[in-house]
Amino acid sequence: MFDKTLADKWAPVDMYIGGAEHATMHLLYARFIHKFLRDIGLANCDEPFKTLVHQGTITNAGAKMSKSKGNVVNPDSFIEKYGSDVFRMYLRFMGPYEMGGDWSDKGITGTDRFILRSYEMIQKYAGLAKTITAPELFSIDSLTDDEKSLYRKINQTVARFQVALDNLRFNTAIASLMEASNEMAKTLAGSRPELQLYVLEHYIAMLAPLAPHFGEECWEALGKETTLFQKPVWFTPDPAALIEDTVNYAIQVNGKMRGTIEVPKHAELADVKALALQQETVKRQLAGKDNFKDIFVKNKILNLLVK
């Protein structure tokens, strides 16, 4: 009734996810039984789990939900109105996974609008995958400025999204998709079809783990013949697209922040200083003064010291 070969294969479990309130009923019992099996030679490791994560508590108007308080949210009505994907995504967007969040009947509408906007955008490119037989491998230097911005944004989103998922930061992952959709709304239509397909493939592949039904429908609408989940799709970001062409300089006068300016990366002091001196907040601080010293930290700070 006990197969040690299978036990050695499956233990220790990579991650245990549970609630702090259940630590005694679940975690303690599991560890006790595992250590007993270890002591009699049937388990090959000291602990049953490599990592422990406690999910946060969802409250309602700041109070813990309970039947006695009459503040329990029944998901059925929200799922019927918005769908399970929107409901699931809203729960993930409420706050950090380990902290939980406070339920809002109105808050879910923002997630619903995001899904609807994404659907409308993707429908504009229905069947696009069937029209492009050989997807292009892009070099960021060959793109127009708008295409470069779009290409960089989707690759940066993939990188952020992967880190967020690995650390169970679902709210951050969703926020990165919302940022990407804003960039897509501005520049996707004016881009070449090959880039449109590239961006939409990446975008839908990221949507799918968070909204599986919606992601599968969008994947099919794009013209894909295999499903996302029977043949999983993921992408590795282009390292060249993760490097920004510009940086934001903090402009200080006598060590006090007076603004920021966007400057081409690796710009020299003279170029950064010329742009800084055009800022109205800086002009006011330097009015009537022409004797000042520069403290310059490349790609970060320009501090103007005046007497």
Buried (B, 14 or more C-beta within 10 A) or exposed (E): EEEEEEBEEEBBBEEBEBBEEEEEEEBEEBBEEBEEBBEEEBBEBEBBBEEEEBBBBBBBEEEEBEEEEEBEEEEEEBBEEBBBBBBBBBBBBBBBBBEBBBBBEEEBBEBBEBBEBBEEBBEEBEEBBEEBEEEEEBEBEEBBEBBBBBBBBBBBBBBBBBEBBEBBBBBBBBBBBBBBBEBBEEBBEEBEEBBBBBBBBBBBBBBBBBBBEBBBBBBBBBBBEEBBEEEEBEBEBBEEBEEEEEBEBBBBBEEEEBBEBEBEEEBEEEEBBEBBEEBEEBEEBBEEEEEBEEEBEBBEBBBBEEE
